[in-house]
Amino acid sequence: MLALDDVHSFYGNVHALKGVSLDIQQGDLVSVIGANGAGKSTTLRTISGLLAPRSGRIVFEGKDIAGQSPGAILRAGIAHCPEERKIWPDMTVREHLEVGAFTRRDSHAIAEDLEGVFQHFPRLRERSAQLAGTLSGGEQQMLAIGRALMSRPKLLMFDEPSLGLAPVLVEQIGHIIREIHARAITVLLVEQNAFLALSLSRRCYVMEAGRIVLSGPSESLMENEFVQRAYLGG
């Protein structure tokens, strides 16, 4: 479904991604783990068009999307649930969800999907007219996920969804990601919380200093000595 082949990305003169290659099959749940600054978020930003790669290929459903605009990539079926949620504080919950469907023209289906998000996140229904800046961290994360779902993505990318949340909310977010994956949406999950990422995903890539240094089935990596020592406190 998605393949990155020798992708190099830069922030000015800073070489952030140094030949990243990975692939995701349709219906898969794949994670990327690594320390802060390893290049995980940059990988998602490059896929979603927020950062144009200097070289390399990004192929989604057989088409090279490297360097395309974020809007074009969203319309192709890739949604990005960003790090720190990127909520607009002066917009209401409902307005955020409506913005999530801005690439669509099927108004009847949009209304059905809005109702579906409210059923999935009853708290958002209760706060639909409330300004997003007044929501708790957990509620804002639910809103960011709901906003991404409103685009009807084929591939949904999560960037650090557990960041800053209490343990009970981290568990809830993990349950939500599993439910989304069960709805036949392919998931790419970036997480510093390696235990959460490995517990949720089928396959995992380990990043260090802008490179993939290890990959394999998540169950196997959970037992890997290097992963245990570096990321699981073993």
Secondary structure by P-SEA (a helix, b strand, c coil): cbbbcbbbbbcccccccccccccccccbbbbbbbccccaaaaaaaaaaccccccbbbbbccccccccccaaaaaaabbbbbcccccccccccaaaaaaaaaccccaaaaaaaaaaaaaaacaaaaaacccccccccaaaaaaaaaaaaacccccbbbbccccccccaaaaaaaaaaaaaaaaacbbbbbbccaaaaaaacccbbbbbccccccccccaaaaaacaaaaaccccc
